[in-house]
Amino acid sequence: MAILFSKSSGVNNAQIGKLETPIKMVIEHESDLQTKQGGIRDWLFNVEKSNKFGETIVGQNEFDVFQAAVEGAGAENDDMQETYRKFIEHIQFMKEFTITAEMMEDANYGVAADAKRRAENFTRAYYKTQHKICEYALSHATAKSGTFAKATLDLTAPDGLALFSSSHKWGGKKASGTQSNYYYGDIFSHTDASDNRVSSTSVFEEALSNLAAKIRNMKDENGDVLGYTADTLILPGNRPAAEAIAKKVCGSEGATGNGYNDINLHFGNWNIIVMPNWQTDDDRVMIMSREANKNLCGNMFFNRVPLTVSSWCDHHTGNYIWNGRCRFGVGFGSYKHILLAVDSGSAVSGATKLS
């Protein structure tokens, strides 16, 4: 990702002149490393450029199948209608760091260690902001909105409901209905005879098959089944037991937890992504289709202004100040690409029981 450097303002003394280019090189090098490593934004979101105040995602129904016509008869007229519209507004984020006059004096002809660390951390903070806002948006999407780094985020799907809801709407003038992408039930464990929750790979294996079918049977705006294949598991960062169960089920050639060599239908079919900042009090999992995410404009990240860096000398203190500014938007253009399932023996508010 490109980083823009604006020309330094103010009168630069010799010490600043010696530091400016090395610090730019540190920032650019750290940017290259972060770009290659990737993160939640790159793995789970569609990243697009934008040159507007915000971006609008428009949904519409599709033509129905061709109808039979008798010899000499005309074709039935069909039309396409707009069914939803979602606007994602860009948000401005900024940060500064300071290199004191003492640091510049002690730097000699290189970049002092502390100044180098600040420049590296400055760049990492830029990428961390993008990855963490994407994590925040997904992990808090049972609500309609949330606050990240003092910014208010719209976490709704195009129908105005939270991304994860049991009452999502589909359809237009021809047909309409509701469908859920928020479930609860025996996902990682079941209730035994003593009314205790007992973790089990076989329970998760069965639940995963059921949840994958829910993604596949999501309806489009005509009410037709979309048929997408779920291939991505997203797990919280603080539930190691559930993480181990998911990895065993998805990474074992044979079905786990039995004495015979039964085939494991999930082997090799799933990418497992752990979101470290998604901290939960229970076991839960998101299931997503990468193809549906792309085709339906599901998780969207619009990059309006990349990191733009400027620097100047504060004449009151003699300090060297570096400022970074960027603008981007995060939101959801669909709900049909992803679902959330909570492991619970009792009802979860707003969720549908997995049957």
C-alpha positions in Angstrom: 0.0 0.0 0.0 1.4 3.4 -1.0 2.3 6.0 1.6 2.3 9.6 0.6 4.9 12.0 2.0 4.1 15.7 1.8 7.0 18.2 1.7 8.2 19.2 5.1 7.0 22.6 6.3 8.9 25.2 8.2 12.6 26.0 8.1 14.5 22.8 8.5 17.8 23.0 10.3 20.8 20.7 9.5 19.8 18.2 12.1 16.3 17.8 10.7 17.8 17.5 7.2 19.9 14.6 8.3 16.9 12.8 9.9 14.2 13.3 7.4 15.2 10.8 4.7 16.3 8.0 7.1 12.9 8.3 8.9 11.0 8.1 5.6 13.0 5.0 4.8 12.1 3.4 8.1 8.4 4.2 7.6 8.4 2.8 4.0 10.3 -0.3 5.1 7.9 -1.0 7.9 5.0 -0.5 5.4 6.5 -3.1 3.1 6.7 -5.6 5.9 3.2 -5.0 7.1 1.8 -5.2 3.5 3.5 -8.6 3.0 2.3 -10.0 6.3 -1.3 -9.1 5.9 -4.0 -9.3 8.5 -7.7 -9.4 9.2 -8.5 -6.7 6.7 -6.8 -8.6 3.9 -8.1 -12.1 4.9 -11.8 -11.3 5.6 -12.6 -8.1 3.8 -12.9 -6.9 0.2 -10.4 -4.0 -0.1 -11.3 -1.4 -2.7 -10.1 2.1 -3.5 -12.5 5.0 -3.4 -12.5 8.6 -4.6 -15.8 9.8 -3.1 -17.2 11.0 0.2 -18.5 7.4 0.7 -19.5 4.4 -1.3 -23.0 3.1 -2.0 -23.7 -0.6 -2.6 -26.9 -1.2 -4.5 -28.7 -4.6 -4.6 -31.2 -5.8 -7.1 -33.2 -8.9 -8.0 -32.3 -11.0 -11.1 -34.2 -12.1 -14.1 -36.2 -15.3 -13.5 -35.7 -18.3 -15.7 -36.8 -18.2 -19.4 -40.5 -19.2 -19.9 -41.7 -21.6 -22.5 -43.6 -19.9 -25.4 -45.9 -21.5 -28.0 -45.1 -21.1 -31.7 -45.6 -17.6 -32.9 -46.1 -16.2 -29.4 -44.1 -13.3 -27.8 -41.8 -13.5 -24.8 -43.0 -12.6 -21.3 -41.5 -9.3 -20.2 -39.3 -9.4 -17.2 -37.6 -6.6 -15.3 -35.0 -6.0 -12.6 -35.7 -3.9 -9.5 -33.5 -2.3 -6.8 -34.1 -4.2 -3.6 -31.6 -2.5 -1.2 -29.1 0.3 -0.9 -26.2 0.6 1.6 -24.0 3.6 2.1 -20.6 3.3 3.7 -19.1 6.7 4.8 -15.3 7.2 5.1 -13.8 8.2 8.4 -10.7 10.3 9.0 -8.0 8.9 11.4 -4.9 10.8 12.5 -1.8 10.3 14.7 1.4 12.2 15.5 4.7 11.4 17.0 7.5 13.7 18.2 11.3 13.5 18.0 12.6 15.8 20.6 15.4 18.3 20.1 17.6 16.1 22.4 17.0 13.0 20.2 18.1 15.0 17.1 21.2 16.2 18.8 22.2 12.7 19.9 21.4 11.1 16.5 24.7 12.3 14.9 24.6 11.1 11.3 22.1 8.2 11.9 18.6 7.7 13.3 18.7 7.4 17.0 17.3 4.1 18.4 14.3 5.7 20.1 13.4 7.8 17.0 13.6 4.7 14.8 11.3 2.8 17.1 8.8 5.6 17.1 8.8 5.7 13.3 8.3 1.9 13.1 5.5 1.9 15.7 3.9 4.8 13.8 3.6 2.8 10.7 2.5 -0.4 12.5 -0.2 1.7 14.2 -1.6 2.6 10.8 -2.0 -1.0 9.7 -3.1 -2.1 13.2 -5.9 0.5 13.0 -7.2 -1.0 9.8 -7.0 -4.6 11.0 -8.5 -3.8 14.4 -11.4 -1.8 13.0 -12.3 -4.8 10.8 -12.0 -7.1 13.8 -14.2 -4.7 15.8 -16.8 -4.5 13.1 -17.3 -8.2 12.8 -17.0 -9.1 16.5 -19.6 -6.4 17.5 -22.0 -6.9 14.6 -24.8 -8.3 16.8 -25.4 -4.6 17.5 -26.4 -2.0 14.9 -23.6 0.4 15.8 -20.4 0.6 17.8 -17.6 3.0 18.7 -14.0 2.3 17.6 -11.2 4.8 18.4 -13.8 7.6 19.0 -15.5 6.8 15.6 -19.1 5.6 15.4 -19.4 2.6 13.1 -22.5 1.5 11.2 -22.7 -2.3 11.7 -26.0 -2.9 9.9 -26.7 -4.9 6.8 -28.5 -3.2 3.9 -31.9 -4.2 5.4 -31.2 -1.9 8.5 -30.7 -4.8 10.9 -27.5 -5.7 12.6 -25.2 -7.9 10.4 -26.0 -10.9 12.6 -29.8 -11.2 13.0 -32.5 -13.8 13.0 -34.9 -11.6 11.0 -33.0 -10.5 7.9 -35.2 -9.6 5.0 -34.9 -10.6 1.3 -37.1 -9.9 -1.7 -38.8 -7.3 -3.7 -42.1 -6.8 -5.4 -42.3 -10.4 -6.6 -41.7 -12.2 -3.3 -40.2 -11.5 0.1 -39.4 -13.2 3.4 -37.0 -13.4 6.3 -33.9 -15.6 7.0 -31.4 -15.9 9.9 -27.6 -15.7 10.0 -27.4 -15.8 13.8 -27.8 -19.2 15.6 -27.4 -20.8 19.0 -27.3 -24.4 20.1 -24.9 -27.4 20.5 -22.0 -26.0 18.5 -18.9 -27.2 20.4 -20.6 -29.1 23.3 -23.8 -30.8 24.4 -25.7 -31.1 27.7 -25.1 -34.4 29.5 -27.4 -36.3 31.9 -26.1 -34.2 34.8 -27.0 -31.0 33.0 -23.4 -30.1 32.3 -22.0 -28.8 29.0 -19.5 -31.3 27.6 -17.2 -30.4 24.7 -17.1 -32.8 21.8 -15.5 -33.0 18.3 -18.4 -35.0 17.0 -20.8 -32.3 18.2 -18.9 -29.6 16.3 -18.6 -31.9 13.2 -22.3 -32.2 13.0 -23.0 -28.5 13.8 -20.5 -27.5 11.1 -22.3 -29.5 8.5 -25.6 -28.0 9.6 -24.2 -24.4 9.6 -22.6 -24.9 6.2 -26.0 -25.9 4.8 -27.4 -22.7 6.2 -24.9 -20.6 4.2 -25.6 -22.7 1.1 -29.4 -22.3 1.4 -29.4 -18.5 1.8 -31.9 -17.0 -0.6 -31.3 -14.2 -3.1 -33.7 -11.3 -3.7 -35.9 -13.6 -5.9 -36.1 -16.2 -3.2 -33.8 -18.6 -5.1 -31.2 -20.5 -3.2 -27.7 -18.9 -3.7 -25.8 -22.2 -3.2 -22.5 -20.8 -2.0 -20.0 -23.1 -0.2 -18.8 -22.0 3.2 -15.0 -22.4 3.5 -13.8 -20.1 6.3 -14.1 -20.4 10.1 -13.5 -17.4 12.3 -12.8 -18.0 16.0 -12.3 -15.8 19.1 -8.8 -15.3 20.3 -9.4 -16.4 23.9 -11.2 -19.8 23.5 -8.3 -22.3 23.1 -10.5 -25.4 23.7 -12.9 -24.5 21.0 -10.0 -23.6 18.7 -8.5 -27.0 19.3 -11.8 -28.8 18.5 -12.2 -26.8 15.3 -8.6 -27.6 14.2 -9.0 -31.3 15.0 -12.3 -31.6 13.0 -11.0 -29.6 10.0 -7.5 -31.1 10.1 -8.2 -34.9 10.6 -8.7 -37.2 7.6 -10.9 -39.5 9.6 -13.8 -38.6 11.7 -12.6 -37.9 15.3 -14.0 -39.4 18.5 -14.9 -42.9 17.3 -13.3 -46.3 17.0 -13.7 -46.8 13.3 -12.2 -45.2 10.3 -15.1 -43.1 9.2 -14.5 -40.4 6.6 -14.3 -36.7 7.7 -16.3 -34.6 5.2 -14.7 -31.4 6.6 -11.0 -32.4 6.0 -9.2 -29.9 3.8 -12.3 -27.8 3.2 -11.8 -25.0 5.7 -9.5 -22.0 6.4 -9.3 -21.2 10.1 -8.7 -17.6 11.1 -8.4 -16.6 14.8 -9.2 -12.9 15.5 -7.0 -12.1 18.6 -9.0 -9.1 19.6 -12.3 -10.9 19.6 -12.6 -11.8 23.3 -15.7 -13.7 24.3 -17.2 -15.2 27.4 -18.5 -18.3 25.6 -17.6 -20.5 22.6 -18.8 -19.2 19.3 -17.8 -19.2 15.7 -18.4 -17.3 12.5 -18.7 -19.2 9.2 -18.2 -17.5 5.9 -18.0 -18.2 2.2 -15.1 -16.3 0.6 -16.8 -16.5 -2.8 -20.1 -15.1 -1.5 -18.1 -12.4 0.4 -16.6 -11.3 -2.9 -19.6 -11.6 -5.2 -22.2 -10.1 -2.8 -19.9 -7.3 -1.5 -20.1 -8.7 2.0 -17.4 -7.3 4.3 -16.2 -4.1 2.7 -13.1 -1.9 3.3 -12.9 1.2 1.2 -9.5 3.0 1.2 -10.2 6.7 0.4 -6.9 8.3 1.4 -3.8 6.2 2.2 -1.4 7.1 5.0 -0.3 10.7 4.2 2.7 11.8 6.2 3.9 15.3 6.8 6.6 16.7 9.2 7.6 20.1 10.6 9.7 21.8 13.3 7.9 23.2 16.3 9.7 26.5 16.8 8.5 26.8 20.4 10.2 23.6 21.5 12.6 22.7 18.8 10.9 19.3 18.4 10.5 17.5 15.1 6.8 16.5 14.7 5.6 13.8 12.3 1.8 13.7 11.4 -0.1 10.9 9.7 -3.6 11.1 8.3 -5.8 8.6 6.4 -9.4 8.1 5.5 -11.3 4.8 5.0 -14.7 3.2 5.4 -15.8 -0.1 6.8 -19.2 -1.7 6.4 -21.3 -4.6 5.2 -23.0 -4.8 1.8 -24.7 -8.1 2.5 -25.5 -10.5 5.3 -25.8 -13.6 3.1 -22.1 -14.5 3.1 -21.6 -15.0 6.8 -23.2 -16.3 10.0 -22.5 -16.4 13.7 -23.2 -19.4 15.9 -23.1 -19.4 19.7 -22.5 -22.5 21.8 -25.4 -22.4 24.3 -27.9 -24.8 25.9 -30.3 -21.9 26.5 -31.8 -19.3 24.3 -29.6 -16.4 23.1 -31.4 -13.1 22.5 -31.9 -12.4 18.8 -30.6 -15.8 17.7 -32.3 -18.7 16.1 -32.0 -22.2 17.6 -29.9 -24.5 15.4 -31.9 -27.5 14.5 
